[in-house]
Amino acid sequence: MEFPKIQTELKIENSLDEDKAIMYLSGAIRRAYPWEDENDCISAKMVKNKLKELSGENLQIRLNSPGGDVFESIEICNALKNYEGEVDVIVTSLAASGASIICTGADKVFMYANSMQMIHYASTFVFGNARELRRVAGHLDKVDEGAIKNSYMNKFVGTEEELEQLLDNEERLTAEECLAFGLCDQIIDEAEEPEEDIENKIDVKANLFQKYSNIKNKMNDSQQPDNDKSGLFNAFKK
């Protein structure tokens, strides 16, 4: 099966009331396999080569990606931070996993009301004995603490504990939730209001974490032993 290639077109057009270079990024974030063209995926090498073509012009990235390799994502994020011009990211549909890390390297992040981000801790596949599994788990802990959390905290509005809860839940965040947590600066197609509604942002965050509390309480209740149930283990209880 042949998958469609991502769009990596660069062009100049009027965007957000000013001329900016436009970069379209859509697809998985990873290095290209030897048999692929470099533009068949979103790689750090490809993005950095595109940035070199711009000579510091202001840039708008239109991003839609399910994510991919964490270190490719971090390299792209840092390349955007070091770029001479202003960088805006527009999430056109989904910025999941590594794509949400890329967003943290932008000066500003814009989302449509129906677009989303997803954030989570690092994951991998592993095969081996108990020692190998523990070794890989230790590596993932370092990636979570040293790379992933540090990337999000660059923009996150909230406590480290709140961020950890979102990451642990592999949370899918709406544009409104991203705005409340600082992962988005503006919802493009949202009705304009006279001034920023801070209380509304607080309500969004409170409602989200209240949902988590309810889920955890239900899980804890379901895990409580039922002494009235018959069974092998209950048969030996006094």
N, C-alpha and C positions, 0 to 999 in steps of 0.2 A: 504493500500500500504506500502510495506516495503522498506525503503530507505537504500542505501548502507552505511556501516560504514566507518568512516574516517580511514586513515592510520596513525598510531602512532608508527610505527616501529622504533626502535633505533638500529643502527648498525655502525660499524667502517669500513670505506672504504676510499680510496684515493680520495680526493676532492680538487679542486683548488690547486693542487701541494703539499698538505699536508694532513696528517691523521686527520680526524675530525669525530665526531659523527654526524650521519645524523638523523634528525627528520622530518618525513613527516606529514604535517598538511593540511588536505583538508576537508572543510565542514563549517557549521555555527558555530559562536562563541556564546556560551551560556552554562548555567549549564544544566546538564542532568536532564530530568524528572524522577520521582520516578520509573517508569516502564522501563527506559532505562539503558543500560550499560554506564558506565562513559565515555567510548571511542566512544560513538555514536555522540559526538559533540566535539568542541574544547572549553574546559573549563579551567579556570585558575588553578583549582585543578589538572586536568590531566597534564597540562604542567609542573606545579611545581613538581609534583611527578616524571615526566620523568627527570627533571633537577637534582633531588636528586640522581638519579641512575648514574649520569655521573662523579661525583667527580671532577668537574672543568675542564673536557676535553673541548677542542675547539669544537664548535658546529656549524653545518650548518642546518638551517631550510628551508625546501622546502615548500612554502606556496601557497595555492590556496583556497581563501575563499570569499564569498559574504558579509562577515561581520556578525554583530549581536549585542550582548549586549555591550554597551559602557564601563561599569565598569569592565566586565570580560576582555575586550580588554586592558584596562588601567592596570589592575593587571598583565596580561601577559607581557605587555610592560615593566613594572617596574621590573618584575621578571627577564627578560632578561638583563636589565640594571645592576641588582645586581648579576648576575651570574659571577662566578670567571673566567671562561674561555672566550675566544673570541667568539662572536656570529655573524654569517653572516646569512642573510635571502636572499633566492633566490625566487623571485616571478615567479612561473612556469606558471601562467596564469593570475589570477586576485587577487589583494589585495584591496578589496573594503571596504569602511566604517571602521568598527572596525579592519579589517585586515591591513589597511593602518596605523592605530595607532600602531598596533603590530610592524610594520616595523620600527617605530621611536625608538624602544628600542634596535635595533640591532647596532653593531659596524659598519657594512657595509651592504648595500642593493644592491643586484644584480638583474637585470631584463633581460629577453629575449626581443629582439626587438619587438616581437608581444604580449608581456604581458602588462598589464595595472594596474593602481591604480585608485581608486575613493575616493574622499574626500567630506565631507559634514557636515553640522551642525546636531546636535542631533534631532531626531524625535521620536514621541511616539503616542500611541492611548489614547484617553481620552473621558470619558462620564461624563456629569454633567452640572450644571448651569453655569452662567457667572462667578461667583466668583471662581468656581473650575477651569474653563478654564484659567482664569487669573493667578491663583496660579500655575498651571502646566506650563504655559508659562514662568513664572518667574523662575521656577526650570530649565527649558530648557536653559534659558539665562545664568544661573550660570554654567551649564554643558558646554555650548559653550565657555564661557570666561575662566573658571577655569580649565577645563579638556581638551577639544578638542584643542583649540588654543594653549595652553601651550605644548601639546604633539607634534604638528606639528612644532612649532617654534624651537624645539630642533634640527631640521635638515633643516628647510625651509630656502632657500636662496632668500630673497626678503623682502619687507616691510610687516608690519602687515596688511596694507590696501590691498595689493595684495593677501595675504592669505585669508582675509575676502571675497574678490571677488570670489576666487576659491571655497571657502566653500559655499557661497551663491548660486553659480551656480551649486552646486552638480556636480563638474567637473569630467569627465572621462579623465584621463591623460595618454598619451602614454608614453612609456619608454623614448623617447627623451625629452618629456616635464618634466617627473619626474627628469631626469638628470639635466635639466636646473634649476629646482627649488630646487635641493638638496635632493629630496625625494628618489633618487637612486644614488649610487656611481659609478656604471659601468653597461653598457649594454654588456652582455656576448658575444653575437654573432654579435656584431658590428665590422666592419672592423677597424683594429688598425690604428691610426694616429700618426705621429711623435710627436706631442705635443697637449695638450688640446686646443680645438678651443673655446676660450672664446667668440669671436664675434658671433659664431653660437648659443651659449646658449642665448646671449642677443637677437638675432633675434627670436629665438623660443618664448621667453617670450613676446617680443614686438608684434609678430604676434598673440599670444593667446589673449592678452588684447585688441588688435585692433579689434579682432572678437567680444569681449564683447561690445565694444563701438558701433560697427555697429548694433548689435542686439538691444541694448538699444535705439539707435536713431530711429530704425524702430518701436519699441514698442511705443515710445513717439509720433512719427508721427501718428501712427494708433489710438492713444487715443485722438488726437486733435479733437474738435467738428467740424462737417461739417455743416456750416450754410445754405448750399444749399439744404440739405436733408429735405424732408417733414416729419412730424411726430408730435405727441402730444406736445412734449416739444418745438420744433421749432415753433409751431403755435403761441405761446405766446411771442416769441421774437420780440422786436421792431426793 
